Amino acid sequence: KVPVLILFFFQHALNSGIRRYHVAPVLCQRAKVAMSHFEPNEHINYEKLEKNINIVRKRLDRPLTLSEKIVYGHLDDPAKQEIERGKTYLRLRPDRVAMQDATAQMAMLQFISSGLPKVAVPSTIHCDHLIEAQSGGEKDLRRAKDINQEVYNFLATAGAKYGVGFWKPGSGIIHQIILENYSYPGVMLIGTDSHTPNGGGLGGICIGVGGADAVDVMAGIPWELKCPKVIGVKLTGKLSGWSSPKDVILKVAGILTVKGGTGAIIEYHGPGVDSISCTGMATICNMGAEIGATTSVFPYNARMKKYLGKTGRADIAALADEFQQHLVPDSGCQYDQVIEINLSELKPHINGPFTPDLAHPVSDIGAVAEKEGWPVDIRVGLIGSCTNSSYEDMGRSAAVAKQALSHGLKCKSKFTITPGSEQIRATIERDGYAQILRDVGGLVLANACGPCIGQWDRKDIKKGEKNTIVTSYNRNFTGRNDANPETHAFVTSPEIVTALSIAGSLKFNPETDYLTGADGKKFKLEAPDADELPKLDFDPGQDTYQYPPKDGSGQHVDVSPTSQRLQLLEPFDKWDGKDLEDMLILIKVKGKCTTDHISAAGPWLKFRGHLDNISNNLLIGAINIENGKANSVRNALTQEFGPVPDTARYYKKMGVKWAVIGDENYGEGSSREHAALEPRHLGGRVIITKSFARIHETNLKKQGLLPLTFADPADYNKIHPVDKLSIVGLADFAPGKPLKCVIKHPNGSQETIMLNHTFNESQIEWFQAGSALNRMKELQQKSS
């Protein structure tokens, strides 16, 4: 009778909603829930998260933010880990890894070099970066499969051999795939793409990293992250009219600028959160990369539960309900900074050109453009990307387009649409959105990154022609979309892009201005409204996933020694134990220098798996302070001006070490570690700047370079491109201890300045070993 009574008690508790228990197969044990449908044997471990949180809460004796709960809940040693926001380095155990195809090549090449037989955590590869927008979805996909066959075969076979799931070309953009299948409340996921924070829209801590960081996690060793500060964004009110989730992050970017979130997690909270859809929250988190944030996150709520249910993961939502107290911030928790935004007062925004933090209300942009001399005629409007390609985004754009069509209008500007995933593409085709967008003049592109990352075979202008485009993307750096430095790119919401493309001008404000229909009558566009999720289930479309076999040991991974696209890696040289003396300055960079400037994308994407070939784009976009030109630097040995990569190769051939001098927020933008691999490969040793973007600074450390900052930023002006530099004190290199830099001027005079660094003990070992990968191999050899 006792077991019967126990069973009755648990069943009563389940029915009455006191707390949900699973009474089978074992009483008092919660049922195991898989992380995803694709990994049925990998389960969500909220119990461990809960245990770690309780240990840390007892130690710190204070309420915790949501960010702290998830981050500290993944500590390798929560009982002993030193925890101080913004100072200590945390050793973490992420749940999974995701890689896009452009960065996965180098990540997998590094993993192969590690000698390990299989990844230690669930990992996936997503083919989304190598598909060029040209003619339309189907044709472009076929062309990409043909051109990139060697790379796709490498990634597929490497995935099969090392236990990594493989999403084939055409599957969709990595971040949309993660949101649909892998992110969940409380997960810690790292991805080799800077917009990995997209998963924060489902309550996860999802962080963009370089490939070497991913290798750490895939190798099963603790991953290091400087303990983030936490910036709280309190949302009140409710979005309405033309205002959208995109406007939240456009507003925040204007407040914090491109580096205001560096070293911090942006945590959204407050009553306004519940008015935003799950995919809308993902949009906000996605573009948090543009303010330098470590990541962004929203608390678990009913909108996430609804999305989980619609994407076939109601079991995860049910489990999250049980642990909800650990998936929201504690009452009374403290943030390092708080920003408050009233959604009811938020107006539609458009940011740009040339930087994603130059924020303008849509109502003002026409006048500002005329004043600044920016072209007001819009040549192309582009919607989609990893930031804004959800079902709701496409629905709101279609609602705007439908109104124009009803008055006999089509887009005055060229117009393109990028679905976020095969599931989104199939569903908007079924529900008629895609056809409406075609009817208004749109071209539906492949489910891929496309023009957002420069994969755009643009034909309507010539390079150097001044023009304006508007996009629903996340970045608008100079030349990013089409390699034309005179393209003025503006970032806004998909519905505003659609409205502006119909009008053809930045001077059009859809909230107040009228259009003229084909019948000559004036009309005003109504604010769009659309379902956040389809009424029917999502249409999954074509099956594009390759499961890794249970045993991949017999799988062969082919890398031809004559390949121009793939190249096995050779270890970098170890530190020789001496100071770095009499280094030449390859380039002193003036102004903004993103990873696009350091290692351009677009046509260079095809070399992402071949370190020597892609090194031919090193710093070709950076502006040389000596002559104000890009890709033109003085060779200190010959006194001739030439391309940056050629000069670096000459120095390497002559056995001369060199340094780069940079400005503020050096290396902002993409997570691409090629921007760190290339200078190391071509003989660079030191990068000295006023400040670094987080991911790039870590990538440089991983590859054995010294990222250093001026103790006094004004010392940037003391170094000239013709000087020689020596870094003194490396024998006593230690955490928190500044290094000296001796500047030798051509006239024989010298001066010494101080340089700061953020290395901890293990990162110093990376430098001494030559790279983090070298250090990993050393430790493996010792343990064996």
N, C-alpha and C positions, 0 to 999 in steps of 0.2 A: 504493500500500500504506500510506502514512503516514496518510491520513485514516481508513482502515479500522482501523489500530492505535489511533488516537486515540478513535474511536468505541467500540472494544472496551474501552479503559481506562475511559471514562466509564460504560459500561454495567456493567462490573465493579464500579466504585465505587458505583453506584446499588444493585446487587443485594446487595453486601456490607454496605451500611449505613455505609460510611465517611463519606460526605457526599452528600446528594442533589443531583444536577445534572440539568438539563433539556438533553438533547442535540439537541432540535429546537425552533424552526427553525434556530437558529444555535448552533454549539458554543460552550461556555464562557459562554453567556448564559442567565441564569435566565429562565424563562417569566414573562410578565406575568400578574399575578393581579388581577382587578377588585376594587375596594373592596366592591362589592355587585352582586347580580344586576341591580339597577335602573340601574346605571351601568357598562355593560361597557367603556366607553372611559376610565374613571378608574381608575388602577392604584395598588396599594400600592407605596410607594417605600421599602422597607427599606434599600436601598443608601444613600440620602441620610441616613436615620436613623443608619446605621452610620458613615458618613463624619463626620457632625457629632459623634457621641459620641466618636469617636477624637480629633477636634480638641480637644474640651473636656477629655477625660481627660488628654491630653498637657499641656494648659495648667494644669489643677488638680493634676495629679500625685498623685491619690489614688483609691481605689475609689469608685464611684458607687452611690447607691441606685437602685432601679428608677425612682422618680419623677424623679430627676435625668436619667436616661438618656432618658426619653421627652420630658421638658420641654426639656432642652438639645438633644436631637436635633431639635427643631423651631425652633431659634433662627434668626432671619433672618441673623445674621452671627456664627457661632460662634467665629470667629477673633478678633473684636474686642469682643464683648459683655462688659461688666463683669458679673461673677457673684459675688454675695455673698448667701447665704441671709438672707431677712428684711429686706434693705436695698435692693438695686438693682432697677430695673425692667427686665424682659426684653422684648425685641421678638421676637415669635413668629409662626410661620406655621402655624396650625392646618390640619388636613386637610379639615374639613367643618363645616357649621353645621346645627343642627336647631332648629325653632321650634314651640311649641304654639300653637293658634289664638288663645288669649286674648292672648298676647304678640306673636304674628306680625303681628297687625293694625298695631300701632305700629311694629314693626320694618320691615315692608314699606312703611308710610307714610314712614318715615325714609329707606329705600332709594330710594323714588320721588323724594323731595326731593333726593337726592344727584345726580340727573340721569344716573346710569350706566345703560348699556343692558342689562347682564346680570351675574349674579353670577359672581365669579371662582373660587369653589370649589363643590364639590357641596353643595347645600343642600336641605332638606326642610321642609314644613309639615305638622303633624299635628293633626287636628281631634278633640280629646279633652276640652276644658274646658267647652264650652257646652251639654252634654247634661245636663239636670236629671233626677235620680232621682225617679220619681213612681209609675209603675204597673208597670214591668218593661221589660226590654230593648227589645223591638220597638216597643211603643207610645211609649216615651220617645224612641227614636231618630227615629221619624216626626215626633213633635211638635217635636223640636229642629231637624230639617231644615226644617220649615215656619217656625218662629219665627226661625231664624237664616239664612234663605235669602240675604238681602242680604250678610251677612258671609261666608258660605261662597262665594258667587259672587265677591266681591271677592278672597278669598284664592286661589281657583282660577284666576281670570283673571290676577291679579298673578303667581302662580307660573308660569303659562304664558308670560307676557310676559318675565319676567326669568330664566327657566331654573331654576325651583325645583320639585322634585317635590312632589306634593300627595297626602296621605293623607286620604281622605274621612271624614266622620263615620261612626263605627261601626268604623273600622279598629282602634282600640285606643288605649291610653295611650302617649304619645310614647316613654317610656323602655323599655317592653316592645318596641315596634316597633324601636327602635334596637338593643336587645340581639339581637333576632332577625335583623336585616338589615344593620346599619351599623357597630356597634362591632366592633373586632378588636384583638388584642394590639398595643400600640405606637401606636395611633391617638391623635391629639389632636383632640378634637371639642369645640366649644363649643355650648351650647344655651341658649335663652332660658327656662330653667326651673331652679329651684334644685336639683332632684333629678336633673339631668343626670349627676352622678357615678355613677348606676346602672351606666353602661357600664364602670366600673372592674372589674366582675365578670368582664369579658372581657379584662382586662389593658390597658385604655385609660385615658388621661388625659382625662377628660370633665368639663368645667367649666361650671357655671351662670353665666350673665351676663345683663345687660340687653340690650335690643334695639339700643342704640347700639353696644355692643361687637360684636354680630353683624354690624351694618352695616359696621364696619371690616373684618371678615374677608371678608364678601361683596363688599366693594369692592376687595379685593386689596391692602390696606395692612397693614403689620405690626400685630399686636395686642399691647397692653401688659399685663403682669402683674407685680406685685411678686414677686421671686424667692422662692418658698415655702420655708419651713422644712419639715423632714420629721420627722413623728412616727411612730415604728415601733411597731407592735402585734405582738408575738411570740405566736403561737398554738402551744400544745403540747397534747398529749392528743387526744381524739376526742369529738365530740358523740355523745350517746346518750340514749335514753329520750325524755322530753318536751322536752329542750333542743333548740334549733334555731338556725340562723344569726341569726335576729332577736334572740336573747338575747345574742349577741356585741355587737351595736351598742347594745342597751339597756344593757348593762353598761358599755360604753365611754362612753356618754352620761352615765351616772351618775358616772363618774370625771372626765371632762373638762368637763362642764357645757356649756351652750349656746354658750359663747364660747371654750372651751378649745382648739378646733382652729383658731381664726382665724389666717389667714396661713400655714397649714401644710397639707401634704398628708399624709393618714393612709395609711401603707403597711403592709399586713399581710404577715407573713412567718413562717417557722418551720414545723416539721413538722406542725402541726395544720391548715395550709392545705389539704393534700391530702384531708382528710376532709370538706370542704365542697363541695357541688355548685356548678356555675357560677352558677345562678340564686340560690343561697344567698349566694354572694359578692356578687352584684349587690344583694341585699337589704341587706347590710352596708354596701356603698358608698353606696347610695341614701340611707340615713338618716344618713350622715355629714354631710349638710347641716344636721342638727339640732345639731351641735356646732361649727358655724361653719367647718368645714374647706373649704379651696379645692377639694379633691376627695379621693377615696380610691381605692386601687388594690390589686389582687392580682397576684402574679407569674404568668406563663404556666405552665400545667401540664396534666396529662392530663384534668382535669375540663373545662377550657376546650376542649381538643381534641375531646372527646366531644360537647360542646354544638355546636361549629362543624360537626361532621360531621352531627349530627342536624338542624341547620337549613340543610343544603344548602351548606355552605361548607368542605368537606374540603380544597379547594385552598388556602384561606387557612391552615388548620391545617398543611398540608404546608410552606407557605412559612414560617410561624412557627417550625416545627421547625428549619429551616435557620438562622434568626437568633435562636434561643432565648437565646443568651448575652447578647443585648441586651434581652431581655424578662424578665429576672430581675435581682435586685440582685447587685452584685459582692460576693464574699466579703470581709469586713472593712470594709464600708461603715459610716459613722457616721450615727446619727440624732440629732436635737436632743433627743429625749425618747423613752424606751422604756417601753411598758406591756406586761406579760406576763399572758396569760390562759390558764389550764389548762382546755381544753374539757371534759376528763373531770370536772372539779369544778363546771362552770358549771350553775347552776340556772335553771329557767324564770323570766323576769322580766316585770313589767308596770310601765309608767312612766306617771306622771301623778298627779293631774289638772292641767290648765292649762299644763303645760310638759313637754316630752319628755325632760328630764334628771332628773326626780324618780323615781329607780329604786327598785323594791321587788321582792324575790323573790315569786313568786306565792303561796308558802306563808305570807307575812306580810301580804298586802294586805288580807285581811278584817279582821284585828285593827286594822291601821293605819286603815282606813276608819271603823271604829266609833269609834275614839279621836278621829279628826279631824272626825267628823260628816258624812262623805261618804255618800251613799246606797249601800247595799250591794246592793239589788235592781237587777238589770240590765234596763233597758228595751229596749235594742237591741244586738245584736252584729253587726258588719260586717266581712266579710273581702274581700280584694282590694286594690286601689290599685296605684300604680306600685311600691310597696315589696314587696308580697307577693301576686302574682297569677300565679305561674308554675304550670306543670303539677304540679310537686312540691308546691307549697303547696296547690293544690286537692285533690291526692291525699291528703295528710295530713289535711286537714279532712274529706274524705269518709270516711277510715278511722275517724275519731272518730264521725262521724254514723252510720256503718253499725253500729257497736257499740250505740249508743243505740236505733236502729231494731230491732235484733235482740231488745231487751228491751222493745219496745213504747213507747218514749219518743220525744217530739219536743222541740223547743226550747221552753223556758218563755218566753224572751225573743223578741222579733222578731229576724229573722235575714236579712241580705242578703249577696249574693255578687256581686262585680264581677270578671269575667274581664279579664285584662290586655290581650288583643288578640283580634282575630277568629280568629286561629290557635289561641289557647288556648281560646276559647269553642267552636269547632268540634270541637276534639280532646276536651275534657272532655264534650261532648255525646255524641260517638261512643263514648267509653270508659266512659260511665255515671256519671261523677262528678257531673255537673250534676243528674241525676235523683235521686241519693242525697241531695244537698244540698237539693233541692226537697222530697223526701219527709220530711226531718227538720224541715221548716217554712220553708225558705229561699226568698227571692225573688231570681231571677237578674236583675241589672240590665244596662244597656248596657255595651259595652266602652268605658269612659270613666272620667274621674276621679270624677264624681258626688259623693257625700257627703264624700269626703276633702277637697274644696276648697270645700265649702259649697253645692254644687249638689244640694240635697236638699229636696224639698217635704215636710217632715216633718209628719205629722198627729196623731201619738199623744200629743203633749203641747202645752201652751200656753207661749208665751214667758214666761219668768220662773219656770217650774216647775222645781224642783230635781230632778235625775235623773242617772242614770249610764248611760253607754254604753261598750262595749269595742270596739276596732277593731284591725285589723292594719295601720293606716295609719302615717304618720310624724310627723304633727303633731297636737297637741291643745290649741292655744291657745284662750283664752276665746272662745266663740261661733263658732269656725272651722267646725265641721261643720254646725250647724243654726241659727246666728245667735242661739242662746239662751245668755246669759252664765251661766245656772245649770246648764248641762249639764256634768257632770263626765266628761270623756273620758279613757279610759285606752288606752294603746298596748301591744300584745303580739303574739304570733305568731298566725297563722290557726288553728292547732290548739287553742291555749289559748282563743282567742275562741270557737271552736266548743264546746269543753267547758264554758266558763262560760255560754254561751247555753243549753245544754241544762239546766244546773243552775239558771240564772237568778239567780245570786248571786256577788258577789265573795268570799264566805266559802268558796267551794268550791275545794279544792285537788285537782286530778285525780291527783296523784301518790300521795295518801294517802286521800282521802275516797271514800265509797261513794254510789251513787245507788240509788234504789228503782225496780225495774222495774214494768211494768204488772201483773205477777203477784204483786207484793208482796215479791219477793225482792230482797235487796241485791246489788249487783255493783259492781265497780270497773272504770273504763275502762283499757284497756291502752294503753301508749304507742304512738302511731301510726307506721306504716311505709308508705312509698309509693315508687314508682319516681321517680327524679329526672327521667327523660325517658320519653316513651311508647315501648312496645315496637315498635309500628308507627311509620311516619313521621308527623309532624304533619299534621293535616288543615288545609290552608290556608284553608278556608272560602270566603267570597265575595271576589272580586277588588275591592279598594277603593283601588287606587293609580292616580293619573293621572300619566303621564309628561309632562314638559314637551316641547313641540315643538322640533325642531332650530333653527327660526327663529321666535321669538315676536314679532318686531318689528311685525307687523301686528295683534297682539292688543290689544284695547281693554280698559282697566281703568276700570270705571265707579264714580265716587264722586259721588253727587248732592249738590249744594250745600244741599239741604233735609233731607238725611238726619239722623236722630237717633242713628245708630249709627256712622257713619263721617265723618271730617272731615280734609281735607287740612291739612297742617301749615304754619304760618307761622314764619319764622325768629325765634328769640328775639333780644332787643336786645343789642347789644354793650356791654361795659364802657365807661364814659365816662372812664376814666383817673383817677377820683377815689376817695378813701376813701369808705366807706359810712358816712354820718353820720346820727345820730339815728333809727336804726331802731326801730320799735315791736316789742314781743314779741307775736307772735300767740298763742302758748301756751308755758307752761313745763310740760313733760310730767313726770308723776310715775310712776316705775317702768317696767315692761316696756312697750316700744313696738315692736311688730313691724310688718312691712309690711302685715299684716292690719289693724292699728290705723290706719296711715297711709292706706292705700287698700284698703278692704274688698273682698272678692270676693263670692261668692254672687250676689244680685240685681244687683250692679254690673257683673258680667262682661259684660253686654250692651252696656256703653258703652266697652269697652276700645279701640275704634277711634275714639272721639270725645273728644278731650282736654277740651273745655270741659264736656261733660256729665258725664264721670266725675270732674271736679274738684269736683263737688258732694259727693263723699265724703271730701274731704281731712281727715284726722286726726279723723274723727268717732268713732273708737274710743279715742283717746288720753285719758288721765285728766289733767285740768287740776289742777295742784297748788294753785291758788288756792281752788277750791271742792270738790275731790274728785269732780267730775262729768265725764262724757264729753260731748263736743259742746256745751260751754257755756263760752264765754270772754268776758271783758270787752272791749268795744270801747273802746280808749283815747281815741277821738275823741268818742264819744257817752256813754261810761260805762255803756252798757246791755250786759247779757249776751245772747249769742245764739249760734247755731251757728258752728262754726269756719269752714266754707267761706264763709258769708255775711259774716263779719267780714273774711276775707281779700279777698273781692271788694270790699268797701267801701273797704279800704285801697288796693287797686289803683286803684279809681275816683278816689280822692282823691290819687293819685300818691305814696303813702307806702310806702316800703320796709319790709319786716318780717323778723323772724328767729324761729327756733324754738329752744328750749332743751330738750335731751333728757338722758336718764339713761344707764345702761350698755347697751352692745351695741345701740344704737339701729338699727332697721331690720333686725333678724334675721328670718329666715323666707324667704318667697318672693323670687324674683329680680325681681319685677314692678317695672319702671322707672317705672310710673305714679306710684309713691310719690316719685319724683324729678321727674317731669314736672309733676305737679300743683302743688307749691309754686312751681316756676319759672313756670308759666303764670299763677298768681294773684298774682305779685309778690314772692315770697319771694327772699331773696338769700343768707342765711346759716343754717346749721344748726350749733349748738354743743352738743356732748355730752361725756359722760365717755369714751365709746368708741363706735365704729361696727362694725356687721357689714360684712364685706368687700364683698359685692356692692352693697349700698346705698350705701356710701361712693363706690364707683366710679361708680354711676349718677348720683349727685348731681354729681360732677365733670363727667361727660359732658354734663349739661344746663346747665352754666355756673353752678352754685351753689357756695358755699364750705362744704364740710364741715370743721369745725374742732373740736379737742378741747381741753379745759382742761389747761393745763400742770400745774396742781394741781387734781385732781378735786374738792377741797373748795371750790373757787371756784364750783362749781354753786350753793352756798348763798348766794353773794353777789349773785346776780341775782334780781330779783323781777319778777313779771309786769307791774308798773306802771313799770318802768325803761325808759330809752332806751339804745340801744347804738350805739357807733361803732367800726368796724374800721379801725385806723390802720396805715399802712405799706404799702398796696397798690401804691404807685408803685415800691417796692423789693421787691415780692413775688418770692421766690426759694426754690428747694428747700432745705429744712432750716432756713430762717430763720423764727422765730416771728413772729406778728403780735400787735399790741396791741389790746386791747378796752377802750374807755373806757365805764364804766357811769355813767350820769347818773340819780341818784335824784330823785324828785319834790320833795324838800326843797332841791334845788339842789346837794347835795354830789356829788362824783365820786370814783371810784376806778378804777384801771387794773389789769387782769389780763393774763396772757400766754396766748396760744392757740397750740397746735401744729397742724401739718398734714402731710400726706404727699404733697403735689403734687410732681411732677417738672417739668422744663422744658416738655415738650409738654403736660402737663395744665394748666400755668399759661396756655399759649396757648389751650386750650379755654375757660378762664374769660374771658380777654381778648376772644376772638372771640364770646363769648356762648353757645357750646356746641361740642362736638366736631364736630357736623355742620356748623356754620358754618365751623369751621376747615378741615374737609375741602374744602368748597366754595372757600374762599380759595386753598388749595393747588392745586386743580384749575384755577382761573382763572389762577394764576401760570404753571402748567406749560403751559397752552394759549396 
